[in-house]
Amino acid sequence: MSRTPELRELNRRVTAAIFRAEHLPPGLEAEFAFSDVSRIEEEIARLTAADSLEGSAARQGAITSALSAGDWLRALSLAEAYLAEPAPSVLAPDLVLLRDEASSELSKAEIPNVVQMPFELLVA
Protein backbone atom coordinates (compact mmCIF):
# COMPACT_ATOMS: atom_id res chain seq x y z
CA MET A 1 0.00 0.00 0.00
CA SER A 2 1.38 3.41 -0.87
CA ARG A 3 1.94 5.81 1.96
CA THR A 4 -0.82 8.37 2.11
CA PRO A 5 -0.39 11.72 3.86
CA GLU A 6 -2.68 10.38 6.60
CA LEU A 7 -0.49 7.33 7.10
CA ARG A 8 2.69 9.42 7.15
CA GLU A 9 1.15 11.67 9.80
CA LEU A 10 0.04 8.69 11.90
CA ASN A 11 3.55 7.23 11.71
CA ARG A 12 5.00 10.55 12.86
CA ARG A 13 2.50 10.72 15.73
CA VAL A 14 3.03 7.13 16.85
CA THR A 15 6.81 7.57 16.89
CA ALA A 16 6.47 10.63 19.13
CA ALA A 17 3.88 8.88 21.32
CA ILE A 18 6.09 5.80 21.78
CA PHE A 19 9.08 7.98 22.71
CA ARG A 20 6.97 9.85 25.26
CA ALA A 21 5.41 6.71 26.76
CA GLU A 22 8.73 4.90 27.09
CA HIS A 23 10.38 7.84 28.87
CA LEU A 24 7.73 8.34 31.54
CA PRO A 25 8.10 6.76 34.96
CA PRO A 26 5.69 3.89 35.64
CA GLY A 27 2.30 5.14 36.71
CA LEU A 28 -0.96 6.59 35.52
CA GLU A 29 0.59 9.12 33.14
CA ALA A 30 2.59 6.36 31.41
CA GLU A 31 -0.54 4.21 31.14
CA PHE A 32 -2.39 7.08 29.45
CA ALA A 33 0.55 7.58 27.10
CA PHE A 34 0.59 3.88 26.14
CA SER A 35 -3.16 4.09 25.59
CA ASP A 36 -2.52 6.88 23.06
CA VAL A 37 0.08 4.70 21.33
CA SER A 38 -2.43 1.85 21.13
CA ARG A 39 -5.11 4.03 19.56
CA ILE A 40 -2.70 5.45 16.96
CA GLU A 41 -1.41 1.96 16.13
CA GLU A 42 -5.00 0.84 15.71
CA GLU A 43 -5.56 3.62 13.19
CA ILE A 44 -2.43 2.56 11.29
CA ALA A 45 -3.69 -1.04 11.34
CA ARG A 46 -7.01 0.14 9.92
CA LEU A 47 -5.19 1.73 6.97
CA THR A 48 -2.77 -1.12 6.27
CA ALA A 49 -3.12 -4.73 5.23
CA ALA A 50 -2.50 -7.43 7.83
CA ASP A 51 -0.08 -9.14 5.47
CA SER A 52 2.14 -6.07 5.12
CA LEU A 53 5.08 -5.47 7.44
CA GLU A 54 3.63 -2.15 8.58
CA GLY A 55 0.18 -3.66 9.06
CA SER A 56 1.36 -6.58 11.17
CA ALA A 57 3.61 -4.30 13.27
CA ALA A 58 0.69 -1.92 13.84
CA ARG A 59 -1.58 -4.74 14.96
CA GLN A 60 1.00 -6.08 17.40
CA GLY A 61 1.78 -2.54 18.56
CA ALA A 62 -1.88 -1.75 19.23
CA ILE A 63 -2.19 -4.82 21.44
CA THR A 64 1.14 -4.54 23.27
CA SER A 65 0.53 -0.86 23.96
CA ALA A 66 -2.90 -1.65 25.37
CA LEU A 67 -1.23 -4.25 27.61
CA SER A 68 1.35 -1.66 28.71
CA ALA A 69 -1.53 0.71 29.47
CA GLY A 70 -3.12 -1.93 31.69
CA ASP A 71 -6.17 -2.02 29.43
CA TRP A 72 -6.57 -5.79 29.36
CA LEU A 73 -10.06 -5.74 27.88
CA ARG A 74 -8.99 -3.51 24.98
CA ALA A 75 -5.94 -5.72 24.34
CA LEU A 76 -8.11 -8.83 24.32
CA SER A 77 -10.69 -7.21 22.04
CA LEU A 78 -8.03 -6.06 19.56
CA ALA A 79 -6.33 -9.47 19.55
CA GLU A 80 -9.64 -11.22 18.85
CA ALA A 81 -10.47 -8.77 16.06
CA TYR A 82 -7.06 -9.13 14.43
CA LEU A 83 -7.17 -12.93 14.73
CA ALA A 84 -10.48 -12.86 12.84
CA GLU A 85 -8.84 -11.04 9.91
CA PRO A 86 -7.27 -12.98 7.09
CA ALA A 87 -3.67 -12.62 8.22
CA PRO A 88 -0.43 -14.32 7.33
CA SER A 89 0.25 -17.50 9.30
CA VAL A 90 3.44 -15.90 10.60
CA LEU A 91 1.42 -13.24 12.48
CA ALA A 92 -1.20 -15.53 14.04
CA PRO A 93 1.04 -17.17 16.70
CA ASP A 94 2.11 -13.76 18.00
CA LEU A 95 -1.50 -12.60 18.14
CA VAL A 96 -2.49 -15.76 20.00
CA LEU A 97 0.26 -15.17 22.58
CA LEU A 98 -0.83 -11.55 23.05
CA ARG A 99 -4.48 -12.60 23.32
CA ASP A 100 -3.57 -15.19 25.96
CA GLU A 101 -1.55 -12.63 27.91
CA ALA A 102 -4.46 -10.18 27.85
CA SER A 103 -6.88 -12.90 28.90
CA SER A 104 -4.62 -13.96 31.76
CA GLU A 105 -4.21 -10.39 33.02
CA LEU A 106 -7.94 -9.77 32.73
CA SER A 107 -8.70 -12.88 34.79
CA LYS A 108 -6.44 -11.54 37.57
CA ALA A 109 -7.99 -8.07 37.56
CA GLU A 110 -9.99 -7.00 40.56
CA ILE A 111 -13.65 -6.82 39.73
CA PRO A 112 -15.42 -4.10 41.70
CA ASN A 113 -18.14 -5.29 44.02
CA VAL A 114 -21.33 -3.70 42.75
CA VAL A 115 -24.33 -3.70 45.04
CA GLN A 116 -27.78 -2.88 43.77
CA MET A 117 -29.23 0.06 45.66
CA PRO A 118 -32.96 0.59 46.00
CA PHE A 119 -34.18 3.93 44.77
CA GLU A 120 -37.38 5.76 44.08
CA LEU A 121 -37.92 8.27 41.30
CA LEU A 122 -39.90 11.29 42.31
CA VAL A 123 -41.61 13.70 39.96
CA ALA A 124 -40.81 17.30 40.78
NUTOR-340539 format. One record per atom (N, C-alpha, C): residue number from 1; x, z, y; residue in three letters. Coordinates in pm, whole numbers, plus 50000, padded with zeros to 5 digits. Atoms other than C-alpha are relative to their C-alpha. Example, Ala and Ser with C-alpha at 12.3 -4.5 7.8 and 13.67 -1.06 7.14 Angstrom:
REM residues 2
nr = 1 X = 50089 Z = 50000 Y = 49881 rest = ala
nr = 1 X = 51230 Z = 50780 Y = 49550 rest = ala
nr = 1 X = 50090 Z = 50000 Y = 50120 rest = ala
nr = 2 X = 49918 Z = 49994 Y = 49881 rest = ser
nr = 2 X = 51367 Z = 50714 Y = 49894 rest = ser
nr = 2 X = 49923 Z = 50073 Y = 50109 rest = ser
REM end
This chain:
REM residues 124
nr = 1 X = 50085 Z = 50000 Y = 49882 rest = met
nr = 1 X = 50000 Z = 50000 Y = 50000 rest = met
nr = 1 X = 50089 Z = 50000 Y = 50124 rest = met
nr = 2 X = 49919 Z = 50004 Y = 49879 rest = ser
nr = 2 X = 50138 Z = 49913 Y = 50341 rest = ser
nr = 2 X = 49970 Z = 50124 Y = 50083 rest = ser
nr = 3 X = 50014 Z = 49880 Y = 49918 rest = arg
nr = 3 X = 50194 Z = 50196 Y = 50581 rest = arg
nr = 3 X = 49919 Z = 49968 Y = 50125 rest = arg
nr = 4 X = 50083 Z = 50017 Y = 49882 rest = thr
nr = 4 X = 49918 Z = 50211 Y = 50837 rest = thr
nr = 4 X = 50047 Z = 50099 Y = 50106 rest = thr
nr = 5 X = 49966 Z = 49901 Y = 49897 rest = pro
nr = 5 X = 49961 Z = 50386 Y = 51172 rest = pro
nr = 5 X = 49947 Z = 50140 Y = 49965 rest = pro
nr = 6 X = 50057 Z = 49870 Y = 50038 rest = glu
nr = 6 X = 49732 Z = 50660 Y = 51038 rest = glu
nr = 6 X = 50088 Z = 50070 Y = 49896 rest = glu
nr = 7 X = 49915 Z = 49944 Y = 50104 rest = leu
nr = 7 X = 49951 Z = 50710 Y = 50733 rest = leu
nr = 7 X = 50135 Z = 50045 Y = 50056 rest = leu
nr = 8 X = 49874 Z = 49960 Y = 49936 rest = arg
nr = 8 X = 50269 Z = 50715 Y = 50942 rest = arg
nr = 8 X = 49982 Z = 50131 Y = 50078 rest = arg
nr = 9 X = 50025 Z = 49878 Y = 49923 rest = glu
nr = 9 X = 50115 Z = 50980 Y = 51167 rest = glu
nr = 9 X = 49979 Z = 50120 Y = 49907 rest = glu
nr = 10 X = 50019 Z = 49891 Y = 50096 rest = leu
nr = 10 X = 50004 Z = 51190 Y = 50869 rest = leu
nr = 10 X = 50133 Z = 50042 Y = 49938 rest = leu
nr = 11 X = 49869 Z = 49966 Y = 50054 rest = asn
nr = 11 X = 50355 Z = 51171 Y = 50723 rest = asn
nr = 11 X = 50083 Z = 50079 Y = 50101 rest = asn
nr = 12 X = 49930 Z = 49925 Y = 49895 rest = arg
nr = 12 X = 50500 Z = 51286 Y = 51055 rest = arg
nr = 12 X = 49947 Z = 50142 Y = 50009 rest = arg
nr = 13 X = 50063 Z = 49867 Y = 49990 rest = arg
nr = 13 X = 50250 Z = 51573 Y = 51072 rest = arg
nr = 13 X = 50032 Z = 50087 Y = 49880 rest = arg
nr = 14 X = 49976 Z = 49918 Y = 50118 rest = val
nr = 14 X = 50303 Z = 51685 Y = 50713 rest = val
nr = 14 X = 50146 Z = 50047 Y = 49996 rest = val
nr = 15 X = 49860 Z = 49958 Y = 49996 rest = thr
nr = 15 X = 50681 Z = 51689 Y = 50757 rest = thr
nr = 15 X = 50018 Z = 50119 Y = 50094 rest = thr
nr = 16 X = 49992 Z = 49889 Y = 49905 rest = ala
nr = 16 X = 50647 Z = 51913 Y = 51063 rest = ala
nr = 16 X = 49930 Z = 50125 Y = 49945 rest = ala
nr = 17 X = 50075 Z = 49887 Y = 50055 rest = ala
nr = 17 X = 50388 Z = 52132 Y = 50888 rest = ala
nr = 17 X = 50077 Z = 50068 Y = 49886 rest = ala
nr = 18 X = 49921 Z = 49943 Y = 50110 rest = ile
nr = 18 X = 50609 Z = 52178 Y = 50580 rest = ile
nr = 18 X = 50117 Z = 50079 Y = 50057 rest = ile
nr = 19 X = 49886 Z = 49930 Y = 49938 rest = phe
nr = 19 X = 50908 Z = 52271 Y = 50798 rest = phe
nr = 19 X = 49954 Z = 50134 Y = 50057 rest = phe
nr = 20 X = 50052 Z = 49877 Y = 49941 rest = arg
nr = 20 X = 50697 Z = 52526 Y = 50985 rest = arg
nr = 20 X = 49965 Z = 50102 Y = 49893 rest = arg
nr = 21 X = 50046 Z = 49908 Y = 50105 rest = ala
nr = 21 X = 50541 Z = 52676 Y = 50671 rest = ala
nr = 21 X = 50117 Z = 50063 Y = 49925 rest = ala
nr = 22 X = 49887 Z = 49950 Y = 50077 rest = glu
nr = 22 X = 50873 Z = 52709 Y = 50490 rest = glu
nr = 22 X = 50090 Z = 50094 Y = 50079 rest = glu
nr = 23 X = 49914 Z = 49915 Y = 49918 rest = his
nr = 23 X = 51038 Z = 52887 Y = 50784 rest = his
nr = 23 X = 49929 Z = 50125 Y = 50052 rest = his
nr = 24 X = 50072 Z = 49878 Y = 49961 rest = leu
nr = 24 X = 50773 Z = 53154 Y = 50834 rest = leu
nr = 24 X = 50024 Z = 50109 Y = 49896 rest = leu
nr = 25 X = 49990 Z = 49892 Y = 50099 rest = pro
nr = 25 X = 50810 Z = 53496 Y = 50676 rest = pro
nr = 25 X = 49871 Z = 50007 Y = 49919 rest = pro
nr = 26 X = 50121 Z = 49988 Y = 50081 rest = pro
nr = 26 X = 50569 Z = 53564 Y = 50389 rest = pro
nr = 26 X = 49893 Z = 50080 Y = 50074 rest = pro
nr = 27 X = 50110 Z = 49929 Y = 49935 rest = gly
nr = 27 X = 50230 Z = 53671 Y = 50514 rest = gly
nr = 27 X = 49888 Z = 49904 Y = 50036 rest = gly
nr = 28 X = 50121 Z = 50075 Y = 49966 rest = leu
nr = 28 X = 49904 Z = 53552 Y = 50659 rest = leu
nr = 28 X = 50030 Z = 49873 Y = 50079 rest = leu
nr = 29 X = 49967 Z = 50118 Y = 49921 rest = glu
nr = 29 X = 50059 Z = 53314 Y = 50912 rest = glu
nr = 29 X = 50058 Z = 49889 Y = 49911 rest = glu
nr = 30 X = 49943 Z = 50099 Y = 50093 rest = ala
nr = 30 X = 50259 Z = 53141 Y = 50636 rest = ala
nr = 30 X = 49891 Z = 49941 Y = 49912 rest = ala
nr = 31 X = 50110 Z = 50051 Y = 50082 rest = glu
nr = 31 X = 49946 Z = 53114 Y = 50421 rest = glu
nr = 31 X = 49917 Z = 49899 Y = 50077 rest = glu
nr = 32 X = 50074 Z = 50096 Y = 49918 rest = phe
nr = 32 X = 49761 Z = 52945 Y = 50708 rest = phe
nr = 32 X = 50079 Z = 49871 Y = 50017 rest = phe
nr = 33 X = 49915 Z = 50118 Y = 49983 rest = ala
nr = 33 X = 50055 Z = 52710 Y = 50758 rest = ala
nr = 33 X = 50000 Z = 49916 Y = 49872 rest = ala
nr = 34 X = 50004 Z = 50076 Y = 50126 rest = phe
nr = 34 X = 50059 Z = 52614 Y = 50388 rest = phe
nr = 34 X = 49862 Z = 49938 Y = 49979 rest = phe
nr = 35 X = 50134 Z = 50057 Y = 50008 rest = ser
nr = 35 X = 49684 Z = 52559 Y = 50409 rest = ser
nr = 35 X = 49993 Z = 49870 Y = 50081 rest = ser
nr = 36 X = 49993 Z = 50123 Y = 49920 rest = asp
nr = 36 X = 49748 Z = 52306 Y = 50688 rest = asp
nr = 36 X = 50073 Z = 49890 Y = 49924 rest = asp
nr = 37 X = 49925 Z = 50098 Y = 50079 rest = val
nr = 37 X = 50008 Z = 52133 Y = 50470 rest = val
nr = 37 X = 49910 Z = 49941 Y = 49892 rest = val
nr = 38 X = 50087 Z = 50046 Y = 50108 rest = ser
nr = 38 X = 49757 Z = 52113 Y = 50185 rest = ser
nr = 38 X = 49896 Z = 49901 Y = 50051 rest = ser
nr = 39 X = 50105 Z = 50088 Y = 49946 rest = arg
nr = 39 X = 49489 Z = 51956 Y = 50403 rest = arg
nr = 39 X = 50058 Z = 49864 Y = 50044 rest = arg
nr = 40 X = 49936 Z = 50126 Y = 49960 rest = ile
nr = 40 X = 49730 Z = 51696 Y = 50545 rest = ile
nr = 40 X = 50038 Z = 49919 Y = 49876 rest = ile
nr = 41 X = 49965 Z = 50069 Y = 50125 rest = glu
nr = 41 X = 49859 Z = 51613 Y = 50196 rest = glu
nr = 41 X = 49876 Z = 49940 Y = 49935 rest = glu
nr = 42 X = 50124 Z = 50053 Y = 50056 rest = glu
nr = 42 X = 49500 Z = 51571 Y = 50084 rest = glu
nr = 42 X = 49958 Z = 49872 Y = 50071 rest = glu
nr = 43 X = 50032 Z = 50121 Y = 49925 rest = glu
nr = 43 X = 49444 Z = 51319 Y = 50362 rest = glu
nr = 43 X = 50092 Z = 49884 Y = 49959 rest = glu
nr = 44 X = 49907 Z = 50104 Y = 50045 rest = ile
nr = 44 X = 49757 Z = 51129 Y = 50256 rest = ile
nr = 44 X = 49958 Z = 49950 Y = 49861 rest = ile
nr = 45 X = 50045 Z = 50038 Y = 50134 rest = ala
nr = 45 X = 49631 Z = 51134 Y = 49896 rest = ala
nr = 45 X = 49877 Z = 49911 Y = 50007 rest = ala
nr = 46 X = 50122 Z = 50081 Y = 49984 rest = arg
nr = 46 X = 49299 Z = 50992 Y = 50014 rest = arg
nr = 46 X = 50034 Z = 49856 Y = 50037 rest = arg
nr = 47 X = 49962 Z = 50133 Y = 49951 rest = leu
nr = 47 X = 49481 Z = 50697 Y = 50173 rest = leu
nr = 47 X = 50096 Z = 49925 Y = 49907 rest = leu
nr = 48 X = 49901 Z = 50061 Y = 50089 rest = thr
nr = 48 X = 49723 Z = 50627 Y = 49888 rest = thr
nr = 48 X = 49951 Z = 49999 Y = 49856 rest = thr
nr = 49 X = 50038 Z = 50012 Y = 50142 rest = ala
nr = 49 X = 49688 Z = 50523 Y = 49527 rest = ala
nr = 49 X = 50072 Z = 50106 Y = 49918 rest = ala
nr = 50 X = 49942 Z = 49896 Y = 50087 rest = ala
nr = 50 X = 49750 Z = 50783 Y = 49257 rest = ala
nr = 50 X = 50122 Z = 49948 Y = 49927 rest = ala
nr = 51 X = 49886 Z = 50054 Y = 50074 rest = asp
nr = 51 X = 49992 Z = 50547 Y = 49086 rest = asp
nr = 51 X = 50119 Z = 49962 Y = 50089 rest = asp
nr = 52 X = 49886 Z = 50024 Y = 49912 rest = ser
nr = 52 X = 50214 Z = 50512 Y = 49393 rest = ser
nr = 52 X = 50081 Z = 50129 Y = 50011 rest = ser
nr = 53 X = 49913 Z = 49883 Y = 49984 rest = leu
nr = 53 X = 50508 Z = 50744 Y = 49453 rest = leu
nr = 53 X = 49945 Z = 50092 Y = 50109 rest = leu
nr = 54 X = 50052 Z = 49919 Y = 49889 rest = glu
nr = 54 X = 50363 Z = 50858 Y = 49785 rest = glu
nr = 54 X = 49867 Z = 50066 Y = 49962 rest = glu
nr = 55 X = 50129 Z = 49946 Y = 50040 rest = gly
nr = 55 X = 50018 Z = 50906 Y = 49634 rest = gly
nr = 55 X = 50013 Z = 50115 Y = 49902 rest = gly
nr = 56 X = 49984 Z = 49891 Y = 50096 rest = ser
nr = 56 X = 50136 Z = 51117 Y = 49342 rest = ser
nr = 56 X = 50065 Z = 50121 Y = 50066 rest = ser
nr = 57 X = 49937 Z = 49887 Y = 49929 rest = ala
nr = 57 X = 50361 Z = 51327 Y = 49570 rest = ala
nr = 57 X = 49899 Z = 50071 Y = 50088 rest = ala
nr = 58 X = 50102 Z = 49939 Y = 49914 rest = ala
nr = 58 X = 50069 Z = 51384 Y = 49808 rest = ala
nr = 58 X = 49903 Z = 50085 Y = 49918 rest = ala
nr = 59 X = 50092 Z = 49924 Y = 50084 rest = arg
nr = 59 X = 49842 Z = 51496 Y = 49526 rest = arg
nr = 59 X = 50064 Z = 50130 Y = 49952 rest = arg
nr = 60 X = 49930 Z = 49878 Y = 50041 rest = gln
nr = 60 X = 50100 Z = 51740 Y = 49392 rest = gln
nr = 60 X = 50021 Z = 50092 Y = 50119 rest = gln
nr = 61 X = 49978 Z = 49919 Y = 49879 rest = gly
nr = 61 X = 50178 Z = 51856 Y = 49746 rest = gly
nr = 61 X = 49875 Z = 50071 Y = 50047 rest = gly
nr = 62 X = 50126 Z = 49937 Y = 49959 rest = ala
nr = 62 X = 49812 Z = 51923 Y = 49825 rest = ala
nr = 62 X = 49971 Z = 50122 Y = 49914 rest = ala
nr = 63 X = 50027 Z = 49888 Y = 50091 rest = ile
nr = 63 X = 49781 Z = 52144 Y = 49518 rest = ile
nr = 63 X = 50101 Z = 50112 Y = 50016 rest = ile
nr = 64 X = 49898 Z = 49894 Y = 49990 rest = thr
nr = 64 X = 50114 Z = 52327 Y = 49546 rest = thr
nr = 64 X = 49991 Z = 50073 Y = 50133 rest = thr
nr = 65 X = 50016 Z = 49934 Y = 49870 rest = ser
nr = 65 X = 50053 Z = 52396 Y = 49914 rest = ser
nr = 65 X = 49880 Z = 50093 Y = 49999 rest = ser
nr = 66 X = 50115 Z = 49911 Y = 50012 rest = ala
nr = 66 X = 49710 Z = 52537 Y = 49835 rest = ala
nr = 66 X = 50037 Z = 50126 Y = 49921 rest = ala
nr = 67 X = 49952 Z = 49884 Y = 50075 rest = leu
nr = 67 X = 49877 Z = 52761 Y = 49575 rest = leu
nr = 67 X = 50085 Z = 50091 Y = 50089 rest = leu
nr = 68 X = 49915 Z = 49921 Y = 49910 rest = ser
nr = 68 X = 50135 Z = 52871 Y = 49834 rest = ser
nr = 68 X = 49916 Z = 50072 Y = 50106 rest = ser
nr = 69 X = 50090 Z = 49939 Y = 49903 rest = ala
nr = 69 X = 49847 Z = 52947 Y = 50071 rest = ala
nr = 69 X = 49915 Z = 50111 Y = 49937 rest = ala
nr = 70 X = 50082 Z = 49901 Y = 50068 rest = gly
nr = 70 X = 49688 Z = 53169 Y = 49807 rest = gly
nr = 70 X = 49856 Z = 49957 Y = 49985 rest = gly
nr = 71 X = 50136 Z = 50054 Y = 50011 rest = asp
nr = 71 X = 49383 Z = 52943 Y = 49798 rest = asp
nr = 71 X = 49982 Z = 49942 Y = 49861 rest = asp
nr = 72 X = 50006 Z = 50039 Y = 50141 rest = trp
nr = 72 X = 49343 Z = 52936 Y = 49421 rest = trp
nr = 72 X = 49883 Z = 49907 Y = 49971 rest = trp
nr = 73 X = 50117 Z = 50082 Y = 50026 rest = leu
nr = 73 X = 48994 Z = 52788 Y = 49426 rest = leu
nr = 73 X = 50020 Z = 49857 Y = 50051 rest = leu
nr = 74 X = 49971 Z = 50134 Y = 49946 rest = arg
nr = 74 X = 49101 Z = 52498 Y = 49649 rest = arg
nr = 74 X = 50100 Z = 49927 Y = 49909 rest = arg
nr = 75 X = 49900 Z = 50061 Y = 50088 rest = ala
nr = 75 X = 49406 Z = 52434 Y = 49428 rest = ala
nr = 75 X = 49936 Z = 49952 Y = 49870 rest = ala
nr = 76 X = 50068 Z = 50036 Y = 50125 rest = leu
nr = 76 X = 49189 Z = 52432 Y = 49117 rest = leu
nr = 76 X = 49907 Z = 49880 Y = 50022 rest = leu
nr = 77 X = 50092 Z = 50109 Y = 49969 rest = ser
nr = 77 X = 48931 Z = 52204 Y = 49279 rest = ser
nr = 77 X = 50075 Z = 49868 Y = 50019 rest = ser
nr = 78 X = 49920 Z = 50121 Y = 49979 rest = leu
nr = 78 X = 49197 Z = 51956 Y = 49394 rest = leu
nr = 78 X = 50057 Z = 49949 Y = 49868 rest = leu
nr = 79 X = 49941 Z = 50041 Y = 50128 rest = ala
nr = 79 X = 49367 Z = 51955 Y = 49053 rest = ala
nr = 79 X = 49895 Z = 49932 Y = 49912 rest = ala
nr = 80 X = 50107 Z = 50060 Y = 50081 rest = glu
nr = 80 X = 49036 Z = 51885 Y = 48878 rest = glu
nr = 80 X = 49962 Z = 49862 Y = 50054 rest = glu
nr = 81 X = 50036 Z = 50129 Y = 49940 rest = ala
nr = 81 X = 48953 Z = 51606 Y = 49123 rest = ala
nr = 81 X = 50107 Z = 49895 Y = 49972 rest = ala
nr = 82 X = 49893 Z = 50096 Y = 50022 rest = tyr
nr = 82 X = 49294 Z = 51443 Y = 49087 rest = tyr
nr = 82 X = 50015 Z = 49964 Y = 49852 rest = tyr
nr = 83 X = 49997 Z = 50029 Y = 50144 rest = leu
nr = 83 X = 49283 Z = 51473 Y = 48707 rest = leu
nr = 83 X = 49889 Z = 49902 Y = 49961 rest = leu
nr = 84 X = 50112 Z = 50091 Y = 50029 rest = ala
nr = 84 X = 48952 Z = 51284 Y = 48714 rest = ala
nr = 84 X = 50028 Z = 49858 Y = 50048 rest = ala
nr = 85 X = 49964 Z = 50133 Y = 49952 rest = glu
nr = 85 X = 49116 Z = 50991 Y = 48896 rest = glu
nr = 85 X = 50077 Z = 49924 Y = 49892 rest = glu
nr = 86 X = 49911 Z = 50075 Y = 50088 rest = pro
nr = 86 X = 49273 Z = 50709 Y = 48702 rest = pro
nr = 86 X = 50142 Z = 50012 Y = 50056 rest = pro
nr = 87 X = 49865 Z = 49974 Y = 49952 rest = ala
nr = 87 X = 49633 Z = 50822 Y = 48738 rest = ala
nr = 87 X = 50100 Z = 49965 Y = 49892 rest = ala
nr = 88 X = 49899 Z = 50030 Y = 50102 rest = pro
nr = 88 X = 49957 Z = 50733 Y = 48568 rest = pro
nr = 88 X = 50021 Z = 50119 Y = 49907 rest = pro
nr = 89 X = 49983 Z = 49893 Y = 50099 rest = ser
nr = 89 X = 50025 Z = 50930 Y = 48250 rest = ser
nr = 89 X = 50114 Z = 50093 Y = 50036 rest = ser
nr = 90 X = 49887 Z = 49916 Y = 49957 rest = val
nr = 90 X = 50344 Z = 51060 Y = 48410 rest = val
nr = 90 X = 49954 Z = 50112 Y = 50094 rest = val
nr = 91 X = 50050 Z = 49901 Y = 49904 rest = leu
nr = 91 X = 50142 Z = 51248 Y = 48676 rest = leu
nr = 91 X = 49911 Z = 50105 Y = 49934 rest = leu
nr = 92 X = 50098 Z = 49910 Y = 50062 rest = ala
nr = 92 X = 49880 Z = 51404 Y = 48447 rest = ala
nr = 92 X = 50058 Z = 50133 Y = 49951 rest = ala
nr = 93 X = 49948 Z = 49870 Y = 50046 rest = pro
nr = 93 X = 50104 Z = 51670 Y = 48283 rest = pro
nr = 93 X = 50030 Z = 50097 Y = 50115 rest = pro
nr = 94 X = 49974 Z = 49914 Y = 49885 rest = asp
nr = 94 X = 50211 Z = 51800 Y = 48624 rest = asp
nr = 94 X = 49870 Z = 50054 Y = 50059 rest = asp
nr = 95 X = 50130 Z = 49955 Y = 49948 rest = leu
nr = 95 X = 49850 Z = 51814 Y = 48740 rest = leu
nr = 95 X = 49938 Z = 50105 Y = 49909 rest = leu
nr = 96 X = 50052 Z = 49902 Y = 50095 rest = val
nr = 96 X = 49751 Z = 52000 Y = 48424 rest = val
nr = 96 X = 50069 Z = 50135 Y = 50020 rest = val
nr = 97 X = 49926 Z = 49875 Y = 49977 rest = leu
nr = 97 X = 50026 Z = 52258 Y = 48483 rest = leu
nr = 97 X = 49954 Z = 50069 Y = 50129 rest = leu
nr = 98 X = 50045 Z = 49943 Y = 49873 rest = leu
nr = 98 X = 49917 Z = 52305 Y = 48845 rest = leu
nr = 98 X = 49857 Z = 50053 Y = 49988 rest = leu
nr = 99 X = 50137 Z = 49952 Y = 50022 rest = arg
nr = 99 X = 49552 Z = 52332 Y = 48740 rest = arg
nr = 99 X = 50001 Z = 50132 Y = 49924 rest = arg
nr = 100 X = 49993 Z = 49877 Y = 50079 rest = asp
nr = 100 X = 49643 Z = 52596 Y = 48481 rest = asp
nr = 100 X = 50053 Z = 50117 Y = 50081 rest = asp
nr = 101 X = 49948 Z = 49894 Y = 49913 rest = glu
nr = 101 X = 49845 Z = 52791 Y = 48737 rest = glu
nr = 101 X = 49891 Z = 50049 Y = 50096 rest = glu
nr = 102 X = 50109 Z = 49962 Y = 49910 rest = ala
nr = 102 X = 49554 Z = 52785 Y = 48982 rest = ala
nr = 102 X = 49893 Z = 50080 Y = 49927 rest = ala
nr = 103 X = 50101 Z = 49931 Y = 50080 rest = ser
nr = 103 X = 49312 Z = 52890 Y = 48710 rest = ser
nr = 103 X = 50045 Z = 50141 Y = 49964 rest = ser
nr = 104 X = 49945 Z = 49869 Y = 50034 rest = ser
nr = 104 X = 49538 Z = 53176 Y = 48604 rest = ser
nr = 104 X = 49998 Z = 50094 Y = 50121 rest = ser
nr = 105 X = 50000 Z = 49917 Y = 49878 rest = glu
nr = 105 X = 49579 Z = 53302 Y = 48961 rest = glu
nr = 105 X = 49858 Z = 50038 Y = 50040 rest = glu
nr = 106 X = 50139 Z = 49973 Y = 49964 rest = leu
nr = 106 X = 49206 Z = 53273 Y = 49023 rest = leu
nr = 106 X = 49941 Z = 50107 Y = 49910 rest = leu
nr = 107 X = 50053 Z = 49900 Y = 50093 rest = ser
nr = 107 X = 49130 Z = 53479 Y = 48712 rest = ser
nr = 107 X = 50053 Z = 50139 Y = 50030 rest = ser
nr = 108 X = 49942 Z = 49869 Y = 49963 rest = lys
nr = 108 X = 49356 Z = 53757 Y = 48846 rest = lys
nr = 108 X = 49953 Z = 50049 Y = 50136 rest = lys
nr = 109 X = 50042 Z = 49964 Y = 49864 rest = ala
nr = 109 X = 49201 Z = 53756 Y = 49193 rest = ala
nr = 109 X = 49894 Z = 50109 Y = 49997 rest = ala
nr = 110 X = 50101 Z = 49894 Y = 49989 rest = glu
nr = 110 X = 49001 Z = 54056 Y = 49300 rest = glu
nr = 110 X = 49871 Z = 49941 Y = 50052 rest = glu
nr = 111 X = 50132 Z = 50046 Y = 49961 rest = ile
nr = 111 X = 48635 Z = 53973 Y = 49318 rest = ile
nr = 111 X = 49932 Z = 50115 Y = 50076 rest = ile
nr = 112 X = 50064 Z = 49891 Y = 49926 rest = pro
nr = 112 X = 48458 Z = 54170 Y = 49590 rest = pro
nr = 112 X = 49872 Z = 50047 Y = 49931 rest = pro
nr = 113 X = 50120 Z = 49942 Y = 50056 rest = asn
nr = 113 X = 48186 Z = 54402 Y = 49471 rest = asn
nr = 113 X = 49888 Z = 49983 Y = 50102 rest = asn
nr = 114 X = 50110 Z = 50027 Y = 49910 rest = val
nr = 114 X = 47867 Z = 54275 Y = 49630 rest = val
nr = 114 X = 49877 Z = 50072 Y = 49948 rest = val
nr = 115 X = 50119 Z = 49923 Y = 50037 rest = val
nr = 115 X = 47567 Z = 54504 Y = 49630 rest = val
nr = 115 X = 49883 Z = 49948 Y = 50081 rest = val
nr = 116 X = 50117 Z = 50047 Y = 49931 rest = gln
nr = 116 X = 47222 Z = 54377 Y = 49712 rest = gln
nr = 116 X = 49941 Z = 50114 Y = 50081 rest = gln
nr = 117 X = 50055 Z = 49898 Y = 49912 rest = met
nr = 117 X = 47077 Z = 54566 Y = 50006 rest = met
nr = 117 X = 49853 Z = 49965 Y = 50029 rest = met
nr = 118 X = 50140 Z = 50029 Y = 49963 rest = pro
nr = 118 X = 46704 Z = 54600 Y = 50059 rest = pro
nr = 118 X = 49989 Z = 49984 Y = 50151 rest = pro
nr = 119 X = 50022 Z = 50019 Y = 49857 rest = phe
nr = 119 X = 46582 Z = 54477 Y = 50393 rest = phe
nr = 119 X = 49855 Z = 49957 Y = 50022 rest = phe
nr = 120 X = 50134 Z = 50039 Y = 49963 rest = glu
nr = 120 X = 46262 Z = 54408 Y = 50576 rest = glu
nr = 120 X = 50007 Z = 49922 Y = 50129 rest = glu
nr = 121 X = 50001 Z = 50081 Y = 49879 rest = leu
nr = 121 X = 46208 Z = 54130 Y = 50827 rest = leu
nr = 121 X = 49881 Z = 50041 Y = 50085 rest = leu
nr = 122 X = 50107 Z = 49962 Y = 49908 rest = leu
nr = 122 X = 46010 Z = 54231 Y = 51129 rest = leu
nr = 122 X = 49981 Z = 49890 Y = 50103 rest = leu
nr = 123 X = 50028 Z = 50100 Y = 49897 rest = val
nr = 123 X = 45839 Z = 53996 Y = 51370 rest = val
nr = 123 X = 49997 Z = 50073 Y = 50132 rest = val
nr = 124 X = 49992 Z = 49936 Y = 49869 rest = ala
nr = 124 X = 45919 Z = 54078 Y = 51730 rest = ala
nr = 124 X = 49881 Z = 49966 Y = 50084 rest = ala
REM end
